[in-house]
Each structure stands twice: as structure tokens, then as C-alpha cells.
Amino acid sequence: MTARPSLPPYVAFKALGVGLLVLAAAFLLFALGFFGEGMLDLADGRMDGHASLDLSEAVATHLFRRRIGTMLASSAVLLVFGLGCFWVACVLKPKP
């Protein structure tokens, strides 16, 4: 029985980097959609949070902006980690 060759570490880091960059793009698209929906609600005067919460418009707008900020910060962190994985993959790749 022959041993199966294992993946070089730089390939694993490159795959992890691609996964993190795709996840960062998904977070950005979700934030963009959420932002667009919230701006439409704000323009229509329906920015009152969930009906059962009975929030004022100022509180609902503040929570909306915090959610957008959290999603953008999360995607920025994922982007940095993804690019870091690509950098590690470039460092670990054997030079000819």
C-alpha cells in the first residue's frame, strides 16, 4: 500500500484564504442588502424596529447603524485574515 502524498502547507493556506475572502464578500453583500432595505424603511417612515419591541425611531436607527457597522467590521476582519493567509501561502511556497 503506497502512502498518499499530503498537500503542501501553502496550498492549504491558499484554500483557507480563498474561503475567507468568499465569506468576506458574502458579509459585504449581506450588509449592502440590509443597508438598502433599511434606507427604504427610513425613507418610508417605517424605521420603528420590530412591532413587538415598540422602539422609537431614534433607537431603531441607532441599532440599524450598529448592525451595519458590525457587519462591515466583520467583513474587514475576514478580509485581513484572508489576505494574511495568501501572504503566508506566498512565504511558504517553495522557491525555484
Contacts in CASP RR format, 6 or more apart in sequence:
PFRMAT RR
TARGET T0000
AUTHOR 0000-0000-0000
METHOD contacts of the structure
MODEL  1
MTARPSLPPYVAFKALGVGLLVLAAAFLLFALGFFGEGMLDLADGRMDGH
ASLDLSEAVATHLFRRRIGTMLASSAVLLVFGLGCFWVACVLKPKP
8 92 0 8 1.000
8 93 0 8 1.000
8 94 0 8 1.000
9 92 0 8 1.000
10 88 0 8 1.000
10 89 0 8 1.000
10 90 0 8 1.000
10 92 0 8 1.000
10 93 0 8 1.000
10 94 0 8 1.000
11 89 0 8 1.000
13 85 0 8 1.000
13 86 0 8 1.000
13 88 0 8 1.000
13 89 0 8 1.000
13 92 0 8 1.000
14 85 0 8 1.000
14 86 0 8 1.000
14 89 0 8 1.000
16 82 0 8 1.000
16 85 0 8 1.000
17 81 0 8 1.000
17 82 0 8 1.000
17 83 0 8 1.000
17 84 0 8 1.000
17 85 0 8 1.000
17 86 0 8 1.000
17 89 0 8 1.000
19 82 0 8 1.000
20 78 0 8 1.000
20 79 0 8 1.000
20 81 0 8 1.000
20 82 0 8 1.000
20 85 0 8 1.000
21 78 0 8 1.000
21 79 0 8 1.000
21 82 0 8 1.000
21 83 0 8 1.000
23 78 0 8 1.000
24 75 0 8 1.000
24 76 0 8 1.000
24 78 0 8 1.000
24 79 0 8 1.000
24 82 0 8 1.000
25 75 0 8 1.000
27 71 0 8 1.000
27 74 0 8 1.000
27 75 0 8 1.000
27 78 0 8 1.000
28 71 0 8 1.000
28 72 0 8 1.000
28 75 0 8 1.000
30 71 0 8 1.000
31 68 0 8 1.000
31 69 0 8 1.000
31 71 0 8 1.000
31 72 0 8 1.000
31 75 0 8 1.000
34 67 0 8 1.000
34 68 0 8 1.000
34 71 0 8 1.000
35 68 0 8 1.000
38 47 0 8 1.000
38 64 0 8 1.000
41 47 0 8 1.000
42 61 0 8 1.000
42 64 0 8 1.000
45 57 0 8 1.000
47 57 0 8 1.000
47 60 0 8 1.000
47 61 0 8 1.000
47 64 0 8 1.000
48 54 0 8 1.000
48 55 0 8 1.000
48 56 0 8 1.000
48 57 0 8 1.000
48 60 0 8 1.000
49 55 0 8 1.000
49 60 0 8 1.000
49 63 0 8 1.000
55 63 0 8 1.000
END
